[in-house]
Amino acid sequence: MVRILACLSLFFCVLLSSSCVAVRYQRLPAEVPPVHSAAFEKEMARVVKTPWVDGNAIQTLINGRAFFPAMLTAIRQARQTVTFETFMCVDSQPVADFTQAFCERAQAGVKVHVILDALGCVDYGKAHLERMKAAGVDLHFYSPFRPWNPVRYNHRTHRRVLVVDGVVGYVGGAGLAYAWDSDAENPLRWRDTQWQLHGPVVRQLQENFNDNWQELTGQRLTGPAYLPPLEKEGSLRAQMVLGSPEKHGETIGSSYRLAIRAARQSLIIAHAYFIPDRVITQELLAAVRRGVRVQLILSGKHTDMPIARAVAQPELKRLLAAGVEIQEFQPCNLHGKLVIVDDYLTIAGSGNLDQRSFFINDENNLHVLSAAFAREQQRMCDQDCARSKRLSAADLKRTWGRTLQGFFGRWIAYQL
């Protein structure tokens, strides 16, 4: 009954709030310096309210076959603390594996703190939850349904955060479910990426976890067990972007807009849920007019949200007509979130290119300034393009069913 009430309330909240979200984009300069410049770094730091930090090492982990073992190994090696926040979990082997790792560390005296989104993790599994609580895991659900405040249920944490002992972190777009538990080899397994972090940027990631931890518990996690002094581990210049529109104002959407405006040569957007509003579409069209090569790599027919493509279809037709290259990933759902600008700036994390990620959800993005790192991400995109189909105008013709779906979907575009 509670779940039915929650679903009904969420539906009505969607209808009521779709056209009245209070948060808006930040004001940006009309002319943005190129991404290689110190002026761009300064402007991006202002927009996202986070400084750049040097000395980071970042490893790209492609698909669950790579990132699940790495994340589980890090948890099992924890000596003092583990912090974990995620949007999506479904009772499965990955949930069982992470639950076991959390419980083992908690029983060994490690302080384990877990935030699960109450909507996305509704099917985590009662037995797993009870096991964690019995083991001493400090577990909290984010924004559970409250009959006296149903509107609040529309606000979700979409972040993916794992920090171990304050020294190693993981960010990306993956959840815990069978969909991620392999190598994107068939339609039931999703294509996704996580990034392993070492160096000073891990402290920023831990502070991002603290944002919702403090909201839920009234306390911040402090001290060297959570925020130890961090030495330089590599050569990468990076920053973690806190997406917290309700508490701290909008950052994610404006950072994407700033990056697009800064592009001079190339712009690659590999995103699962590409639902641009008119503002983002205009930014992309302006980039094309400047001579920027714009390439989109999107989910194809294997998607968990077909309405997203129906809503985005008119914008995709405009972009294609203007010269944007659009690729559809064929083997399975492409769930990653990645932007590469001028072979130098990389943006990755949980934030989709849609209005929900910009103005409603709590998100978590990583920015990296490095030609070498961008080349690594480019190679990954090239591999995805080799398994994709380049779209033509004929591919974007809409059936009556898709047209109707898009028409009604645009009424709730803020919520998709």
Order of alpha helices (4+ residues) and beta strands (2+ residues): alpha-alpha-beta-alpha-beta-alpha-beta-alpha-beta-beta-beta-beta-alpha-beta-alpha-alpha-beta-alpha-beta-alpha-beta-beta-beta-alpha-beta-alpha-beta-alpha
